[in-house]
């Protein structure tokens, strides 16, 4: 591509505006509009992988936008009524196609790179201590997807020169992308799609990020690269095609790329979304362990956690857990969390833990150690009123204080107080030995998820 002609194309065409619109839309969503990308332990600036995955997820609407804007670019010659004049020049048609497609793809890739740059700065400004390059393939395929989508839109609009083509292509791309993409469900530990997994991977977007330990496997990157290169090649070929037969032949790269991609894609979602084993490796300070990706939390957690283990040993005796560690097990939406007998298992997606420090963290770990949750608690799962109340009563009993509501949960402090208050009144009036028996019974019920811990603390039915 002649650099001088490319500079003229960039200066004279609307390609830079295409990139600017895509970048602005992505930044507005990620930085200004509250959503799952802005809260919890998997927010888009929490870690490098979550930043790459959330920006790829944004392709659910950025990709249709790029296709539609590319189609508008493809109608440029027809709008200026210069099609016949340009066809009569000695310059080969593919030269013009390459320049138009290249500049548009360049601006979109640059826009995506700027989005990643903003994300990288915010990640570096946070407490992410785990740096790796495994996020790069995720983002490179995302940038390729935007460029390929725009070029394909340009070619499709050249083949179907109508003012309705850009909005029709954008709407069709939006519907297809949303239909194909993976969703978190209660049926599996990893996101599932409504269609066979290889077909779903033809969409350039990814599922919402709920787990920072999950990443995409190498065959996904390879298959999507082949598919998107085929799409881009078809877009350029359609831009240069002069007749029906040439347009039909232009579809060959798209079909061939699609076939090869389907052969390369993993057959199931469990081979698509995989655990980053290096990120999930445990880093410990004595009996307190977190994953490598949360290593920055270890220093602040070790002291309160050791104090909680000491107090739990006095409360539960031989049945007390001897360690605190972060869970790495994947689970389906609303599935019962792990509840090992020998450790207090924590999940940083639990709002009650995420903001806890010092004495509040010790209180949380005591409650979690005596009454491990049967119903999960995260930014999308509320847990139960009974578990929250039972944890606050258990922690209060160990610390010798009045129950305090857990902060950071979906259950209001007033609601927790109204639930735990009557139970605590009856419980605290009992002799110390009977209180210990009820604590033991509540611990047993929580570990087995048979019965209800708050009911055991109450000594019978709550109502």
Buried (B, 14 or more C-beta within 10 A) or exposed (E): EEEEBBEEBBEEBBBBEBBBBBBEBBBEBBBEEEEBBBBBBBBBBBBBBBBBBBBBBBBBBBBBBBBBBBBBBBBBBBEEEEBEEEEEEEEEBBBBBBBBBBBBBBBBBBBBBBBBEBBBEBBEEBEBBBEBEBBEBBBBBBBBBBBBBBBBBBBBBBBBEEEEBBEBBBEBBBEBBBEBBBEBBEEBBBBBBEEEBBBBBBBBBBBBBBBBBBBBBEBBBBBBBBBBBBBBBBBBBBBBBEEEEBBEBBBEBBEBBBEBBBEBBBEEBBBBBBBBEEBBBEBEBEBBBBBBBBBBBBEBBBBBBBBBBEBBBEBBEEBBBEBBBBBBEBBBBEBEBBBEEEBBBBBBBBBBBBEBEEEBBBBBBBBBBBBBBBBBBBBBBBBBBBBBBBBBBBBBBBBEEEBBBBBBBBBEBEBBBEBBEEBBEEBEEEEEEEBBBBBBBBBBBBBEBEBBBBBBBBBEEEE
